[in-house]
Amino acid sequence: SMSDLIVEKNGSILLLTMNRPNRQNAMTLPMFARLADAWEMVENDLDIRVCILTGADGNFSSGMDLRSLSGDSDDTDDYDVNKRMEEEGADFIYKGLLKTRHPRVPLIAAVEGNAIAGGTEILQGTDIRVAGKSAVFGVSEVKWSLYPMGGSAVRLPRQIPFTEAADILLTGKHISAEEAKNLGLIGHVVEDGKALEKSLEIADKICQNGPLAVEAVLRTLRETAGMTESEAFEFEDPIGKKVFGSEDAKEGPKAFSEKRTPDFKRL
């Protein structure tokens, strides 16, 4: 069956590939539904330690398929979106876009080519971001008198300086990977075609760490942004203590003292 999202599990790494190469992986309702299902899968499959999001054939995503909005749908997926809409309304769209939910594990974006509109919107829901040097970013909704419903008007000024976010959001301009790196929107710029390879290297490093510790740190990173410092310390206290109370927290220092690789068991 056809699918707008390729889902591949490689050991502890879940690789998700937005897959509409003829339309630069422009986003569709089936794609959002399948992304939402993937976050659910991560929740339930504790073997998954890290997730990588990328796009097929040299582009990340050019955002919502505007042609499909104007009726030229070019359906490439057989997902029953109408049924999903009947069951839970449009919620799955924002889950898929990483606006209203995040996977349990770190999410790495491997970006090549276009990451425009929804492509940059979903990027802001990822944690570690790698791009090929020719990658292009932007949130251009205002050009078409549309609103960036994926969260950028709220999230972008929290992730990069306010005036830079305002400039991007209000002009609809595109920026290069180098500019995105200088603003802190992405963390790594690599040779074109190497974003996935670099992302897999990073994923591999994460997979060697204690999974309970990684997930706990990630939770604090994500959930304390709007809190005062003292509120945030209060929030993290039980989370950190739970990690210290685990068997894995005994195994880590033991492995260190015995000069061997730790054997973490999520316990």
C-alpha positions as CSV (number, residue, x, y, z in Angstrom):
1,S,0.0,0.0,0.0
2,M,1.1,3.6,-0.6
3,S,2.3,5.7,2.3
4,D,3.3,9.3,2.6
5,L,5.6,8.3,5.5
6,I,8.1,5.5,5.5
7,V,8.6,4.0,9.0
8,E,11.7,1.9,9.6
9,K,13.0,0.5,12.8
10,N,16.7,-0.1,12.9
11,G,17.6,-1.6,16.3
12,S,17.0,1.2,18.8
13,I,16.6,3.9,16.1
14,L,13.2,4.7,14.5
15,L,13.7,6.4,11.1
16,L,10.8,8.3,9.7
17,T,11.0,9.5,6.1
18,M,8.4,12.0,4.7
19,N,7.7,10.4,1.3
20,R,6.2,12.5,-1.5
21,P,9.4,13.1,-3.5
22,N,7.5,14.4,-6.6
23,R,6.1,17.3,-4.4
24,Q,9.3,17.9,-2.3
25,N,7.6,15.8,0.4
26,A,4.8,18.4,0.8
27,M,2.6,17.5,3.8
28,T,-0.8,15.9,3.5
29,L,-3.4,14.8,6.0
30,P,-2.4,11.1,5.7
31,M,1.2,12.1,6.4
32,F,0.1,13.9,9.6
33,A,-1.9,10.9,10.6
34,R,1.0,8.5,10.0
35,L,3.3,10.9,12.0
36,A,0.9,10.9,14.9
37,D,0.8,7.1,14.7
38,A,4.6,7.0,14.8
39,W,4.7,9.1,18.0
40,E,2.2,6.6,19.5
41,M,4.4,3.7,18.4
42,V,7.4,5.3,20.1
43,E,5.4,5.6,23.3
44,N,4.6,1.9,23.3
45,D,7.8,0.4,22.0
46,L,10.4,0.9,24.7
47,D,13.1,-0.6,22.5
48,I,13.1,2.6,20.6
49,R,15.8,5.0,22.1
50,V,15.9,7.7,19.5
51,C,14.0,8.9,16.5
52,I,15.2,10.5,13.2
53,L,12.9,12.5,11.0
54,T,14.0,13.1,7.4
55,G,12.6,13.5,3.8
56,A,12.9,11.4,0.7
57,D,15.1,12.2,-2.3
58,G,17.0,15.3,-1.2
59,N,14.3,17.5,0.4
60,F,13.0,17.6,4.0
61,S,9.5,19.1,3.3
62,S,8.1,22.0,1.4
63,G,5.2,22.3,3.9
64,M,1.5,21.8,3.5
65,D,0.6,20.8,-0.1
66,L,-1.0,24.0,-1.3
67,R,-2.0,22.4,-4.5
68,S,-3.9,19.8,-2.6
69,L,-5.6,22.6,-0.6
70,S,-6.8,24.0,-3.9
71,G,-8.1,20.7,-5.1
72,D,-5.2,19.1,-7.0
73,S,-4.7,16.3,-4.6
74,D,-2.4,13.8,-6.4
75,D,-3.2,11.2,-3.7
76,T,-0.2,9.1,-2.8
77,D,-1.5,7.4,0.3
78,D,-4.4,5.1,1.1
79,Y,-4.8,6.1,4.7
80,D,-8.5,6.6,5.7
81,V,-8.3,10.2,6.8
82,N,-12.1,10.7,6.9
83,K,-12.5,7.9,9.4
84,R,-9.7,9.5,11.6
85,M,-11.5,12.9,11.4
86,E,-14.7,11.3,12.5
87,E,-13.0,9.6,15.4
88,E,-10.9,12.5,16.8
89,G,-11.5,15.6,14.8
90,A,-8.4,17.5,13.5
91,D,-6.3,16.8,16.6
92,F,-4.1,14.3,14.8
93,I,-2.8,17.1,12.5
94,Y,-1.2,19.0,15.4
95,K,0.0,15.7,17.0
96,G,1.7,14.8,13.7
97,L,3.3,18.2,13.4
98,L,4.8,17.9,16.9
99,K,2.8,20.9,18.1
100,T,0.6,19.2,20.7
101,R,2.7,16.2,21.5
102,H,6.3,14.9,21.4
103,P,7.7,11.4,21.3
104,R,9.2,9.9,24.5
105,V,12.7,9.9,23.0
106,P,15.0,12.5,21.5
107,L,14.0,13.4,18.0
108,I,16.7,14.4,15.4
109,A,15.9,16.2,12.2
110,A,18.0,15.3,9.2
111,V,17.4,18.0,6.7
112,E,18.4,18.3,3.0
113,G,17.0,20.8,0.5
114,N,13.8,22.5,1.2
115,A,12.4,22.8,4.8
116,I,9.9,25.5,4.1
117,A,6.7,26.4,5.9
118,G,5.5,23.2,7.6
119,G,9.0,21.9,7.0
120,T,10.4,24.6,9.3
121,E,7.4,24.3,11.6
122,I,7.8,20.6,12.4
123,L,11.6,21.2,12.7
124,Q,10.9,23.3,15.8
125,G,9.3,20.3,17.4
126,T,12.5,18.3,17.0
127,D,15.4,18.4,19.5
128,I,18.7,18.0,17.6
129,R,18.8,19.4,14.0
130,V,21.3,18.6,11.3
131,A,21.2,20.1,7.8
132,G,23.1,19.8,4.5
133,K,24.7,23.1,3.6
134,S,22.3,23.8,0.7
135,A,19.2,23.4,2.9
136,V,16.7,26.2,2.9
137,F,14.4,27.2,5.8
138,G,11.5,29.6,6.1
139,V,7.9,30.1,7.3
140,S,6.3,31.7,4.3
141,E,2.6,31.4,5.2
142,V,1.9,35.1,5.2
143,K,2.9,35.3,1.5
144,W,-0.3,33.3,0.7
145,S,-2.4,35.0,3.4
146,L,-2.2,31.9,5.5
147,Y,-1.3,31.5,9.2
148,P,1.5,29.2,10.4
149,M,-0.7,26.9,12.5
150,G,2.2,24.5,13.2
151,G,3.3,26.7,16.0
152,S,6.0,29.0,14.6
153,A,4.4,32.3,15.7
154,V,4.8,31.1,19.3
155,R,7.8,28.8,19.1
156,L,10.2,30.5,16.8
157,P,10.8,33.6,19.0
158,R,11.4,31.2,21.9
159,Q,14.0,29.3,20.0
160,I,15.9,32.1,18.2
161,P,16.1,35.9,19.0
162,F,12.8,37.7,18.8
163,T,13.7,40.2,16.1
164,E,15.1,37.4,13.9
165,A,12.0,35.4,14.3
166,A,9.8,38.5,13.5
167,D,11.9,39.1,10.4
168,I,11.4,35.5,9.2
169,L,7.7,35.3,10.1
170,L,6.6,38.7,8.8
171,T,8.6,38.8,5.5
172,G,8.2,35.1,4.7
173,K,11.8,35.1,3.6
174,H,14.0,32.0,3.2
175,I,17.3,31.5,5.0
176,S,20.3,29.3,4.3
177,A,21.6,26.5,6.5
178,E,24.5,28.7,7.5
179,E,22.1,31.5,8.6
180,A,19.9,29.0,10.4
181,K,23.0,27.7,12.2
182,N,24.1,31.2,13.2
183,L,20.6,31.9,14.6
184,G,20.6,28.6,16.5
185,L,17.7,27.2,14.6
186,I,19.8,24.2,13.7
187,G,22.8,22.8,15.4
188,H,24.9,21.2,12.6
189,V,25.7,22.0,9.0
190,V,27.3,19.2,7.0
191,E,28.1,18.5,3.3
192,D,25.0,18.0,1.2
193,G,23.8,14.4,1.3
194,K,25.4,13.8,4.7
195,A,22.6,15.0,7.1
196,L,21.2,11.5,7.7
197,E,24.7,10.0,8.2
198,K,25.6,12.7,10.8
199,S,22.1,12.2,12.4
200,L,22.7,8.5,12.7
201,E,26.1,9.2,14.4
202,I,24.4,11.4,16.9
203,A,21.6,8.9,17.4
204,D,24.2,6.2,18.0
205,K,25.8,8.3,20.8
206,I,22.4,8.8,22.4
207,C,21.7,5.1,22.3
208,Q,24.8,4.4,24.3
209,N,23.6,6.6,27.2
210,G,21.2,5.5,30.0
211,P,17.7,5.6,28.4
212,L,16.0,6.6,31.7
213,A,18.4,9.5,32.1
214,V,18.1,10.6,28.5
215,E,14.3,10.6,28.6
216,A,14.2,12.4,32.0
217,V,16.6,15.2,30.8
218,L,14.5,15.5,27.6
219,R,11.3,15.9,29.6
220,T,12.8,18.7,31.7
221,L,14.2,20.4,28.6
222,R,10.9,20.4,26.9
223,E,8.5,21.1,29.7
224,T,10.1,23.8,31.8
225,A,10.5,26.5,29.1
226,G,7.6,28.7,30.4
227,M,8.4,28.2,34.1
228,T,10.4,30.4,36.5
229,E,13.8,28.9,37.6
230,S,12.4,27.8,41.0
231,E,9.3,26.3,39.5
232,A,11.5,24.4,37.0
233,F,13.8,23.1,39.8
234,E,10.7,21.9,41.6
235,F,9.4,20.2,38.5
236,E,12.7,18.4,37.8
237,D,13.3,17.3,41.4
238,P,11.1,14.1,41.4
239,I,12.2,13.4,37.8
240,G,15.9,13.5,38.6
241,K,15.4,11.5,41.9
242,K,13.6,8.8,40.1
243,V,16.6,8.4,37.7
244,F,18.9,8.2,40.7
245,G,16.7,5.5,42.3
246,S,17.0,3.2,39.3
247,E,19.2,0.1,38.8
248,D,20.7,1.8,35.8
249,A,22.0,4.5,38.0
250,K,24.0,1.9,39.9
251,E,25.1,0.2,36.7
252,G,26.6,3.4,35.2
253,P,29.1,4.2,37.9
254,K,29.9,0.5,38.4
255,A,30.7,0.1,34.7
256,F,32.8,3.3,34.9
257,S,34.9,2.0,37.8
258,E,35.3,-1.4,36.1
259,K,36.3,0.3,32.8
260,R,33.6,-1.5,30.7
261,T,30.5,-0.5,28.7
262,P,27.4,-0.1,30.9
263,D,24.6,-2.6,30.3
264,F,21.5,-0.4,30.8
265,K,18.1,-2.2,31.2
266,R,15.6,0.7,31.7
267,L,15.2,-0.5,35.3
